[in-house]
Amino acid sequence: MIQALGLRKKSFEVPCTIEIEHTWESLHAHVELGNGVTVEPGDEVHVQGGEIIVPYGERRTLHRVATVTRASAPERLWVQLTGDFEFMELLEFSFSSGEKL
């Protein structure tokens, strides 16, 4: 019954590629999941393994395993309904005139 209603979470492991760059031009970290897996609203991804440290001026590509936990149907619906509001918390607005004081 619980599974029929979509209330049970499903977890599985997939290979992933991690690209990290720590240079003057860019500071980023991207994870690409293997096997054509896509992340949907509410899903969780945990990359396994230890801490990754990339010194300044370097770029690294690593291969690890990630655990993907799919959101239940109610969780997915909640994230879709409230996601836009939470996104607005990340924005910072400034209404200054640009004049120097």
QUICORJO-V516521 format. One record per residue. N is the residue number from 1. RES is the residue in one small letter. D_FIRST is the distance of its C-alpha to the first C-alpha in whole Angstrom. Layout:
BEGIN
n=N res=RES d_first=D_FIRST
n=N res=RES d_first=D_FIRST
END
This chain:
BEGIN
n=1 res=m d_first=0
n=2 res=i d_first=4
n=3 res=q d_first=5
n=4 res=a d_first=5
n=5 res=l d_first=6
n=6 res=g d_first=9
n=7 res=l d_first=9
n=8 res=r d_first=10
n=9 res=k d_first=14
n=10 res=k d_first=15
n=11 res=s d_first=19
n=12 res=f d_first=22
n=13 res=e d_first=25
n=14 res=v d_first=28
n=15 res=p d_first=32
n=16 res=c d_first=33
n=17 res=t d_first=37
n=18 res=i d_first=38
n=19 res=e d_first=41
n=20 res=i d_first=43
n=21 res=e d_first=46
n=22 res=h d_first=49
n=23 res=t d_first=52
n=24 res=w d_first=54
n=25 res=e d_first=52
n=26 res=s d_first=49
n=27 res=l d_first=46
n=28 res=h d_first=43
n=29 res=a d_first=40
n=30 res=h d_first=38
n=31 res=v d_first=35
n=32 res=e d_first=34
n=33 res=l d_first=31
n=34 res=g d_first=31
n=35 res=n d_first=30
n=36 res=g d_first=29
n=37 res=v d_first=27
n=38 res=t d_first=26
n=39 res=v d_first=25
n=40 res=e d_first=23
n=41 res=p d_first=23
n=42 res=g d_first=22
n=43 res=d d_first=22
n=44 res=e d_first=24
n=45 res=v d_first=26
n=46 res=h d_first=28
n=47 res=v d_first=31
n=48 res=q d_first=32
n=49 res=g d_first=36
n=50 res=g d_first=38
n=51 res=e d_first=40
n=52 res=i d_first=42
n=53 res=i d_first=45
n=54 res=v d_first=47
n=55 res=p d_first=51
n=56 res=y d_first=53
n=57 res=g d_first=54
n=58 res=e d_first=51
n=59 res=r d_first=48
n=60 res=r d_first=46
n=61 res=t d_first=43
n=62 res=l d_first=41
n=63 res=h d_first=38
n=64 res=r d_first=35
n=65 res=v d_first=32
n=66 res=a d_first=29
n=67 res=t d_first=25
n=68 res=v d_first=23
n=69 res=t d_first=20
n=70 res=r d_first=18
n=71 res=a d_first=17
n=72 res=s d_first=14
n=73 res=a d_first=13
n=74 res=p d_first=15
n=75 res=e d_first=17
n=76 res=r d_first=19
n=77 res=l d_first=19
n=78 res=w d_first=21
n=79 res=v d_first=23
n=80 res=q d_first=24
n=81 res=l d_first=25
n=82 res=t d_first=27
n=83 res=g d_first=28
n=84 res=d d_first=31
n=85 res=f d_first=32
n=86 res=e d_first=32
n=87 res=f d_first=34
n=88 res=m d_first=37
n=89 res=e d_first=37
n=90 res=l d_first=38
n=91 res=l d_first=41
n=92 res=e d_first=45
n=93 res=f d_first=47
n=94 res=s d_first=51
n=95 res=f d_first=53
n=96 res=s d_first=56
n=97 res=s d_first=59
n=98 res=g d_first=60
n=99 res=e d_first=63
n=100 res=k d_first=65
n=101 res=l d_first=65
END
